[in-house]
Amino acid sequence: MEALRRNPAEFYARQFTQVRDAVSSIACGYPQADNIALLAFTDALAEFYVFSPGSDWQGCLDEALAMAVWALGNATGAEGGDTDLKAIQFLAE
């Protein structure tokens, strides 16, 4: 938590807005796009502050956006297959 407090809240708001806009641009109006963006942003924060402290922030965002693309594909059925099974596999990973 201390590491998160090093930046002002406005920084995180701007960063989330960028992630949300990027996800929305590929979500084609999918109603859960904001939730997927929040998941991706949280993933980037966890990677940067917990799992790989001192890593490149942009790299963490890029990886999180790749995960968001994967999540959108699974959520919308764009990748085919059983979405319930994919959701269980995603949570298990």
C-alpha positions in Angstrom: 0.0 0.0 0.0 2.8 2.4 0.8 4.2 1.9 -2.8 0.8 2.8 -4.2 0.7 6.0 -2.2 3.8 7.3 -3.9 1.7 8.5 -6.8 -1.3 10.8 -6.5 -4.8 9.4 -7.1 -4.9 11.4 -10.4 -2.1 9.3 -11.8 -4.0 6.1 -11.3 -7.2 7.7 -12.6 -5.4 8.8 -15.8 -3.8 5.3 -16.2 -7.1 3.5 -15.7 -8.8 5.8 -18.3 -6.1 4.9 -20.8 -6.6 1.2 -20.1 -10.4 1.5 -20.2 -10.2 3.4 -23.5 -7.9 0.8 -25.0 -10.2 -2.0 -24.0 -13.3 -0.2 -25.1 -11.8 0.4 -28.5 -11.7 -3.4 -29.1 -14.7 -4.4 -27.1 -17.3 -3.6 -29.8 -19.8 -2.4 -27.1 -19.5 -5.5 -24.9 -21.2 -4.5 -21.6 -18.5 -5.9 -19.4 -15.7 -4.0 -21.0 -15.2 -1.7 -18.0 -14.9 -4.7 -15.7 -12.3 -6.3 -18.0 -10.5 -3.0 -18.1 -10.5 -2.8 -14.3 -9.2 -6.4 -14.1 -6.4 -5.6 -16.6 -5.5 -2.4 -14.7 -5.4 -4.3 -11.4 -3.2 -7.0 -13.0 -0.8 -4.3 -14.2 -0.6 -2.8 -10.7 -0.1 -6.2 -9.1 2.7 -7.1 -11.5 4.4 -3.7 -11.1 4.1 -3.4 -7.3 4.0 -7.0 -6.0 5.3 -9.6 -8.4 8.0 -7.6 -10.3 8.9 -4.5 -8.3 11.0 -2.1 -10.3 9.9 -3.5 -13.6 8.8 -1.3 -16.5 5.3 0.2 -16.0 4.5 0.3 -19.7 5.5 -3.3 -20.0 3.1 -4.3 -17.2 0.4 -2.3 -18.9 1.1 -4.0 -22.3 0.9 -7.5 -20.7 -2.3 -6.5 -18.9 -3.9 -5.3 -22.2 -2.9 -8.6 -23.8 -4.7 -10.4 -21.0 -7.7 -8.1 -21.5 -7.8 -9.1 -25.2 -7.8 -12.7 -24.2 -10.5 -12.1 -21.6 -12.7 -10.3 -24.1 -12.3 -13.1 -26.6 -13.4 -15.6 -24.0 -16.2 -13.5 -22.6 -17.7 -12.8 -26.0 -17.2 -16.2 -27.4 -15.0 -14.8 -30.2 -12.5 -17.6 -29.6 -15.1 -20.3 -29.7 -15.5 -23.1 -27.3 -17.4 -23.4 -24.0 -17.2 -20.0 -22.2 -18.1 -21.5 -18.8 -15.2 -23.9 -19.1 -12.9 -21.1 -20.2 -14.0 -19.0 -17.2 -13.2 -21.8 -14.8 -9.8 -22.4 -16.4 -9.1 -18.6 -16.3 -9.9 -18.5 -12.5 -7.9 -21.6 -11.9 -4.8 -20.1 -13.5 
